[in-house]
């Protein structure tokens, strides 16, 4: 019975594994612009935070992480 289950798993899973190998790079390429946008938005928020906290740093306020 175990051998039959292993054979059944092998028959059904190897196409899924091949499909994953083919689709993973395509999905990565599709999601790449969203990652770049996330990096850009994070940079903008970091810049705004630095601009807003600059006067406090000049007068010696506490440092925020």
N, C-alpha and C positions, 0 to 999 in steps of 0.2 A: 504494500500500500504506500509506504514511504517513497519507494522508487517511482511509482506512478505520479505521486504528488510532485516530486522533483522534476520529472520529465514534463509534466503539465506546466509547472512554473517556468521551466526553461523555454518551452514553446511559446508561452504568452509574454514573457518578459524581454526576450532579446529584441523583438521589434520595438518595444517601448524604450529600451536602452539605446538603440540606434537612432530612434526619433529624437531622444534627448540630446544625443551627441550632435545631431544635425541642427536642431532648433536652438540650442543654447547660444551659439555665436550670433544667430539672427536676433534673438531676444536681447542679447547684450548690446548689439548695435542699435536696436530700436530704443532701448532705455538710456543710451549714452547721452543724448541731449538733455534728458531730465536730470541726470547726474551733474552735467556741466551747469545747468541752470541752478541747481542746488548749491553748487560751489560759488557761483556768482552772487546769489541772494545772500549766502552766508557772509561773503566778503562785504557786501553793501551794509548789512546789519552791523558787522564789526566796525566798519568805518563810521557809521552813524553813532555807535556807542562811544567810539574814541572821541569823536567831535563833541558829543554831549558831556562827557566826563572830563574833557580837557580843562575847563575852568576850575573844577574841583581839584584836579591834580596840581594846578598852578598854585592854589592857596593852601596846599598841603593836606587835603582830605584823605580819608582812609582809602586804601587800595582795594578795589573789587576785582575778583578773579574772573 
